[in-house]
Amino acid sequence: MFGIKLITVSLYIFLNVSLLFAEPTITSNCCTPKPVGGMEVLAENTNYPMWAKNEKISSGVVLNFRVDQSGAVSDLHVSESGGPVFDKSAIEAVLNTEWSPAMQNGMPVAVTYELPFEFKYNK
């Protein structure tokens, strides 16, 4: 009787420990957060700093932020700076845009999202 309980407990521990090493999988039912209205809306909310445009200065910014299950943005930070005015413009664009949450298996999920911005002077 004691041997059966020991085997059962050992098997239970083994199964639970093996679950700790399971790797997450991404299914085809997964998508990233998106600006409500599409990326065009985010582009409309992004202001190219006037003095940079006049000086023909291009730059890039990469932001990281969290979009929760309701689409709220938090924990926003600059991971690659393009300079203070470009960073500020990118941050304001994200904060002034309404977001839809990421979805997984038809359910909204919170995710950390990385978003690059390119401020490029066009003649």
Order of alpha helices (4+ residues) and beta strands (2+ residues): alpha-beta-beta-alpha-alpha-beta-beta-alpha-beta-beta-beta-beta
